[in-house]
Structures are given as C-alpha cells and as structure tokens.
C-alpha cells in the first residue's frame, strides 16, 4: 500500500500525518504563495526580479518543509538518495533567499555580488550531501554561513534609514523571520532541531502580503484616477475637432478620426467653410498618446492664428511653423492644407512633409505633391503653393500616414497603391460612405490591431447644376 514501508498500517500513517499536519499545511501554503508570485513575476508587463526570487524562495522553503516531516519519510522509498534529499533541500533554500534580499536592497549596494558569492558554498554542500551522504560537516558549514549572514542582514536592516511605512512593515517581517531562523540554526549547530523557523517565515510572508495588497490597492486607485483624467483629455481633444461640415452647394466634406489610444496626435480642421470657399487642414504630430495630443492642441491654436492666410496655403503653413518652432519639445508635425474656390474653380495646395493629397478625377487617381519641410523643426523652412483647376465631380482625399503604414499580421503595409484602389472602388459612394468604406478596409487589413492614428478628409466638388441633376 505504501511505497516507503509495506508493513505500515493506516493508523500509523494517520497518526504521523496528524503529528505533522501543521507544518504540512504551512509547506502547502508557502508553495502556493510561491507559485502565484511566480506567475505574477512573469505575467507583469516588465519581469519582476524581486517577485521571482521571493517566489523561488517560498517554493523551495515549502518543499523543504514537506521533505523534513516524518510523514514524507514514511511515503518515500528507502534509498540513499531519498534519505539524503531532505538535508540537501535544506542547503539549497538559502540561495534564492539571498538573491531576494539582494534584489530588495537589504544586502547593500553589493547585494548581487554577495548573493552570487554565497551561492557557491551552498551548491557545493548540496552536491556533496547528495553524493557523500548526510554529514555533520555540511550541517556545520550551512549553519555557520546562515548564522553569519542572518546576523549581517539584521544589522543592515536596522541600520537602513526608514523610507516609508511599507518598508518598516517589511523590515519587521524580516527581523521576525531572522530571529526564528537564528534560533533554529544556532540550536541546529548543537544537534537540536526545534523547527520554529517556519513560523517566522509565515510572519515574513504575511508582512509582504500586506504591503503587496496595500500597494496593489494604491495602484488601482491611481489607475482609476488616470483613466478619469484620460477621459477628460479625450473629451477636450474631441471638442477641438470641428463638427460636421456645413451644408454647401459646392462641397461635401466627410471626416474620419480613429485614434490609436484614448488621445492622439492627429488633427484636422475646416479653416474656411462658406458657400464658395473651403480650407481643409490635416496634421500629424510625431509620437502617440498624451504628449502628441498636447502638441495637436498647439497645432489647433497655430492654425487658428493663421485664418487670415486661409487662401494662401504656403503662407498659412509658414505662419504655423513660426508659431510652433521651439514650443513642441523636439516633436515635429507634418501637415497638408488645401484651399478650394468654387468661384474660380481652382484649388491651391501646400504641404509640410505630409503624404501627397489624392485627386480622383474621371476614374483616375492623381497624386498632388507640394512638400516643404516638417513643421516645428526648422525656423528657416519655406513652403510653396501649387494651383490646379477644379472639375465638377472631383474628389479629394487628405489623410495621415497611419493609413499607409497599417500592417497586416504578416507585417505587410497597406501602402499607397491599395489606397488608390480603394478610392477608385468607392467612387460611386457619397463622401460619408466613401470615408467609412476606406477606414473599414484599412482596419480589416490590420485585423483591428492599430499601430497608429487613422485620420482622413474626403471632399467632393460639384457645381450647383450637377447637384440639381443628381437630385
């Protein structure tokens, strides 16, 4: 029935178990805490070395506690290896303990070197014990090193200045554990094994658990506060974007803005929006998240300050560059601006290191490029305006590079040729439907795994006569 001794009765095993059940429970608890801590160490966004070594310490300690109980001695095979295993386990437990104390800063600035140096003798006596058998020499070496290092750890813990209340609690847990460990090891040096140390270890883990729970609650509170702040920032950023383009006999404008995160660095605006004129601006701030969103707000102010130059794209971009230079913390901005005049049937276009504007005319896509240097980077940058005729039925597409650089699971970018094809395929749709179709296609291409902000403006130009004919 039992591997260790077939002559054992169930009553003997039960009595032995009842005699050891407290320490068996502690061993199971320590190992469980260690396994959970190990999972958190690897599942965190950044590997947590302190949590890893604590987890290994708890797992080794719990395992050693089991192996040292007479209940396990009844169940294990009566071989030399299993006879030596509990003592060997006792020698290897200090290794992760020293690395934990080193990573937690309790061994001073040379803690890692001290932990590595102490690993050598413990590995040697562990291997020696498994190879040569249980020896008092190995026990004395183990106890001597443990006593000296625990005493040094106690002195270092007391000597360290108090940082905060959490440190005080952890230090108290360590001192209680050290006191019990010293008691056991000093007694062990004289051949007595009271086995009180696990109680101290339980107190130590309880102190760490309290601090961990307290810090976790604090992090949750900080996260919730940050989420509320991001929601406010998102609402503010959305408010700086213009509402729907007003009804016009000549222009139908549709905008789509899909930020990668709660807030983004893309921006668009209608600097002109009357019956015969429109001025469409699109911009993309380098980077993502809150820093880019703050710069986007500055782009809004810079563009507003240049409304008097709305009919001169080059002058408008030059003015924006002057406002932004030196105020964007080394972040730059790409932008494109187009001015449309129905009275003269012309468009004027200029850009600052931005992807070319696309013109869909008679089923063909034409790239309009008139690029100068990026905004906010060079105070000496200059810009030029390209003027082109407008034809009824023309469709213009302004967009940020998030559309071109969207990647599929294979790492292939969406690219300009696919965007050209989409623009042609959506020719029969109105501006709103075409904008939705393009954004949906790009999102489908990237499998909803967005790696940049997506923003586009579509403008359809048509004469009032064409509008009446379509109606």
N, C-alpha and C positions, 0 to 999 in steps of 0.2 A: 504493500500500500504506500509506503513512504520510501523515497529514494535513499535517504541517509541511513536508515536502520530499519530493516523489515520487521524487527521484533517490537518496535514501538507500538503502544496502544493509543487509541484515540484519546483516552483520558490523559495520558502523559503529554500528548501534543497540546491538548486544550489547556492543561494547567500551565504549560510553558508559555503558551500564547497569552494567557491571562496575566502571567507574571511580566511579560514584555510589552503588553498592549499599549501602554502609554508611549514608550519610545518608538514602537512601530507606527503609532499614529503620528508622532512628530516627524518621523522619517518620511511618511507619505505626504504630510503637509509641506515639508521643506522641498521635496522633489516636485510637487505640484506647483508651488510658487516658482521654482526654478524654471520649469517648462513654460509656464505662462510668461515669465520675464524674458526667456529666450525668444519666444515668438514676437514679443513687442520689440526686442532689440533689432530683429531683422525686418520686421514689418514697418518700422518707423521710416519716414522719408529719408533720414540720414542714419546710418548704422550707429547704434549707441554702445560704445565700448564699455562704459560703466555698467550698464544693464546686462551686457553679455557676460562679463566676468562675475557679476553678482549671481546671475542665473546658473553659471557653471559651478560656482561655489555652493549654492543651495542644492543643486542636483547631486554633486559629489558628497556633500555633507549628509543629505538624506539617505543616499545609497550606503554610505559607510555606517550610518546609524542602524540600518536594517541588518547589514552583514555582521555587525558586532553583537547582535542579540542571539541568545541561546536558541530561540525558536528557529532561526535560519540554520543554525548548526545542526538541528535535527533533520532538516529537509535536504541539505546539500550533501553531495556524495562525499564519502570518507576517503578523500585522496589528498596527496600532499599539496596540490595546487589550491584546493578549496580550504584547506587548513591554513594556508598562508595568506589567502586573499583578504580576509578582514584586516589583518595588520598592514598589508600593503595598501589597502584603501585608506587607512588612517594616515599613511605617509604622504599620499598624493593630494589629500584635501587642502593642505596649506597653499598649494601652487596657485589655484585661481583666487584664493583669498588675498594673497599678496598683490596680485595683479589688480584686483578690485580696489584695494586700499591705495594702490599707486595711481590708478586712473581717477579715483575720487579725491586725490590730493592729500591723503593722510600720511604719506611717506615722504613728503617734501618734494623739492624740485627734481631730485634724483630718483624718484619713486620707481620709474620703469626700470632703470638700471639695477636698482636694489632687487626688484622682483625677479628680473632675469637671473641675477647672481644667485638668489636663493633657490631658484628652480633646479639648479644643477645638483646640489646635495640631496634634495628631496627625490629627484628622479633616480639618483644613484642608490639611495637606500630602498626605494620602492622596488627597483630591479633586483637589487641584492637580496631583499627579503623573499621575492618570488623565486629566485634562483637557489639561494643557500638555505632558506627557511627562516623561521622566526628566531631572532637573536636579540638579546638584551642590548648588544652594542648598537644595533639600529634604533632601538627604542630610546636609548640614552641620547643618541645624536639628534633624533627627532625632537625629543622633549627639550633638549638644551637650546636648539635653534628656535623652537617655538617660544620658549620662555623669554629668551633674549629679545626676539623681535616683538613679542607682545608687550614687553616692558617698554621698548623703544616707541611702539605705537601709542602706548598710554601717555608717555611723556610728550610726544609730538601732538597728540590730540588736546592735551591740557595746555600746551604752550601756544597753540594757534589762537590768534585773536578771533573773537566771536564776530561772525559775519552777519548772521540773521538768526531768527528763532528756529528755522528749519535746521540750520547747522547745529544748534545747541541740542536739538532732539536727536539728530543722527549721532552726534558725539556721545550723548548719554547712552544710546543703544550700543555703541561700540565699546564704551567703558564697561558696561554691564557684561557684555559678551567676553571682553578681555579678562575681566575679573573671574568669571566662571572657567574660562579656558586656562588661565594661570593656575587656578585651584586644581583642576584635573591633571594638568601636565606636571605640576610640582608633586602631586600625590603619585602620579604615574612613574616619576623618577625614582620613587621609593617602593615601587611594586604594588601600590594601591590604585584602584581604578573606580572612583566614586561615580563617575559618569553624570556629573552635574552640568557639564558644558552645554548640552542641547537646550537646557532651559534658558541659558544666556543667549544662545543663538536664536531661539524663538523670540526673545525680547528684542534682539537686534533687528530681526526681520519685521517685527511689529512696528518698530520705530521708523524703519524705512518705508513700510507700507503706509503709515500715517502721513509721512511727508509726501510720498508719491501721490496719494489721494488728494491731499491739500493742493499740491501743485497742479494736478490734473483739473481740479475744480476751478482753480485760478485761470488756467489756460482756456477752459471752456468759457469763462466769463469774458476774458479778453477777446476770444474768437467771436462771441456774440456781439460785443461792442464794436469790433472791427466790421462785422457783417452789416450792422446798422449804419456805420459810417460809409461803407461802400454803397449801400442802397441810397443814402442821401447823395453821395457823389454821382451815382448813376442817374438819379433824377435831375440833378443840376446839369450834368452833361447833356442829357436828353433835351433839357429846356433850352440849351444854346443852339440846338439844331432847328432850322426853320420848319414850320408846319407845312401842310400841303401847298403846292404851288397854286396861286390863284388862277381862276378861270381866265383863259386868253383865247382870242380868235386865231392867234398865230402859233402859239407854243403850248405843247403838252409836255409837262415835266414830271418824271417819276423818280423817286429817290429810294434807295435801299441801304440800310446801315446795320451790319451784323457784327458787333464787337466780339473779339475772341474771349475777353474776360468781362467782368462787370463794367469796367470803364475801359476806354480805348483811346488811341491816338489818331484815329481817322476823323475827318471833319468835312462838312460840306455846307455851302451857304448860297442863297439867292441874293446877290448884291443888287440886282435890278429885277423887277418883276412888274412891268406895266403892259399895256396892250400891244405896244410895238417894239419893246426892247426887253431883253433879259440878259442877266450876267450870272453865270454859273461858276462857282469856285469849288474845287475839291482839293483836299490836302491830306498828307500822311506824315505823321510825326514818327521819327525813328524810335524803336523800342515799343514796349507794351505796358499795360496796366496804368497805375496811378500817375507815375511820372509823365508818361506820354499824354495822358488825359489833361494834366495841368498845362502842358505846352499847347495842347489843342485849344484850350480856353484862351491862351495868349494869341493863338492864330486868329481866333474869332475877333478879338479886340483889334489886332493889327489889320485885319481885312475891313472891319467897320470904319477904321480911321482913314481908309483909302476909298471910300464910296465916291468921292468926288472924281476919282480917276476910273470909274467903272467902265467907261467907254474906251479906255486905253489899257489893254492887258499888260503890256510891258511896264508902263508907269505904275500900275497897281502893284505888280509883283516887286518892283524895285522899292516902292514905298513900304511894303510889308517887310522886305528884307532889312531895311533900315531900322524899322521898329523892333524886329526880333533879334538882330545881331547883338551878341553879348548878354542876352537875357534868357537863354534856354539851357544853361548848364551843359554846353557842348553837345546837346542833341540838335539834330538838323531836321528840316522839313522839306518834303517835296510837295509841289503844288502845280495845279493847272487851272487856267481861267479862260473862259470863252465868253465873248460879248456878241450877242445876236441882235441885228437891227432889221426888223421886217420892212421898214420904210425904204431902205436901200437894198434889201435882200443881200446883205453881207454878214459874214462872221469874222471876228478878229480873235486870234488865239495866241496865247503865250504860256510857257510852262517853265518850271524850275525842277529839272532832273526828275520829271514825272513820266510815267508810261504814256505813250502817244494817245491822243484822242482818236477815236474811230468814227468815221463818217460812212454811214450806209446810204448809198445812192444808186438807184436803179438796179438793185440786187447785188451790187459790188461793194466791198469794204475797202475804204481808203484810210491809211494811217496819216494823221496830221501831226507832224513833229516840229516844234519850235522851242527847243530846250535851252535854258541857261543853267547856271549853277544852282545848287540847292539853296534854300532859304536858311537864314540864321547861321550860316557857316562862314561866309566871306563878305565883308563890308563893301568890297570893290565890285561885287557881281553886277553884271548888266544883263538886260533882257530885251528881246526883240519881239515884235508883233507880226504875225503872218495873217494876211487878209485873203479870204476866199469868198466866192459868190455862194449864196444860199439858193437852193432849188426847192420848190414845193415837194413834199414827200421825203425830204432829207431826215435822217435820224442820226443823232449824235450820241456817243457813249463816252462818258468820263468815268474813270474807275481807279481804284488803288491797286497796288501790286499784289495784294492778298489774293485776288482772283487768279492772276497769272502763276503765282507761286504755290497755290494749293496743291498738295501732293496726295496721290493715291497710296494704298497700302504697300505698293511696290516702290515707292519713293519717286515716282514719275510726276513731274509738274504738269499742271493743266495747260499752261502755255498760251501764247497769243493765237496760234492757228486754230485751236479749239474755240477760243473766244470769238474769233472771226466767224467760224461756222455757226456758233450759237446765235450770233447777231443776225446772220442771214436766215436761219431757220425760224427766228421769231419775228420776221418782217411783217407777217400778216396779223400779228397781235398788236394791241394798242400799247402805249408806253408802260402803263402799270403792269399789264400782263407779261410784257417782254422782260421787265425788270425782275419780276417774280420767277419767271422761267430760267433766266440766266443764273440768278443766285441759287435756285434749287438744283440746277445742273452741277454747279461748282461744289455745292455741299454734298451731293450724291457722289461726285468724283472722289472727294476726300473722305468718304464714309463717315461724315459728321465729325471727323477728327480735325478740327480747325486749328491751324498753326499761325494764323494772322487775322487781322480785322478785314472784313469784306465790306466795301462801300462802292456804290455806283450811282451815277446820274444818267438818265436817258431823257433826251429832249427831241421831240418830233416837231418839225417845222412844216406848216402848211398855210396856204393863203385862205382868206375867208371864203373865196369861191369854191375852193376844194372842200372846205368843211361843209358848206351847204350841199355840195354834190354828194358827199358821203352820207349826209343825213337824209 
